[in-house]
Amino acid sequence: MKEFYICDCSRHENKIITSNFVVVSKQIKPKKTGDPYLALTLGDRSGQLDAKMWDNVEDVLNAFEQDDFLKIKGLVNKYKNRFQLTIHKVRKLGETEIEFSDYLPKTTKNIDDLWQALTDFVLSFQNPHLKSLVQAFMSDPEIAAAYRNAPAAKTLHHAYIGGLLDHVVSLFRSCDLICRNYSQVNRDLLLTGVFLHDIGKIHELAYNRSFSYTTRGQLLGHMIIELEMLQAKLALFPAFPAELKTLLEHLIISHHGEYEFGSPKLPMFPEALLLHYMDDLDSKMEAMRAQFEREADLDSPWTSYNPSLGRPLLNSAKFLSPKPAPAPADTSPTAEDEAERSGEIHQEASTLPGLKS
């Protein structure tokens, strides 16, 4: 069992630590002298950490690769206000030394409960075409197993085992509520879009040792994969309305909301617009929650810079929590006080008329 996790960096700043990590990425770069150094991204279940090895690099250049597990000794310090690890020694771990639960974060929620919540929502659909389509995905053993375990992202939000399901159930609950406020929104269409919008992540992401992209994920991205998955399932329903199919396709390809965020089309109808904004909101709220959790031990209510949100964050709950009252000053006289007071009395007495020292 690991004793040091990446989330512990703030308590070990400028200290030497020894711990085990998985190699998320490995790069060999040149120093100004031309000699090589190692630039690694290390991971465990609490997060990721940049690491550099400057000395004796030739001895370990070919000793390990990405996704290997390492025992590392090094110095935890800050560079440009971000923690990093300067590596002194490194050794590749054998399979018998690896406790896989140390490296992949997992939702603390019950997967069966989340899946049941999803099932109950789908049972409430009024549109028979959309209900049958989503149930076809959920009854596919391969898809269901992956949907229950996949992360929702590599790093930005819900980046843990069960993260996709957690994210989708959260969105179902939020979208179900917001539909009650906008009567023009087709609830079943919106919730079907929620179910499908990230389903391609089960093929885009690999999550056996660390979170990374598959070759197919790198080349196609989850939206193209989702369109393929949708076509395959719709082949089971020859009477599925063509107009409804087109709307589902648009929900998939527009849910990132902006061209620069990877959407080939902008949201063009109410359910598509809501899907984008609710998805964006849920991901940002989770990014904030995770940041507060990682830095819960810090005294300050301000977090470090959050790269995905582009700002430091204020933990308002911590900011508003009652501050411990300062300890009352000890007013009881000390021995020095007594001695000084005794001298003052003696001095006063010696100056009174009729008294001599």
Protein Blocks (a to p, Z undefined) as FASTA:
>chain_A
ZZbdfklmmmmgoiacddddddfbdcddddfkopacdddddddfkbccddddfbhklmmm
mmpcehiacddddddddeehiacdddfbdcdddfklpcfklmmccdfbdfklmmmmmmmm
mmmpmblklmmmmmmmmmmmklmmmmmmmcfbfklgopaghklmmmmmmmmmmmmmmmmm
mmkbcfklmmmmmmmmmmmmmmmpccfkbccddfklmmnopmlmmmmmmmmmmmmmmmbc
fklmmmmmmmmmmmnopaknopabdcfbfklmmmmmmmmmmmmmmmmmmmmmmmmmpmbl
bdcddfknopacddfklmmpccdddddddfbdcfklmmmmmmmmmmmmmmpghiaZZ
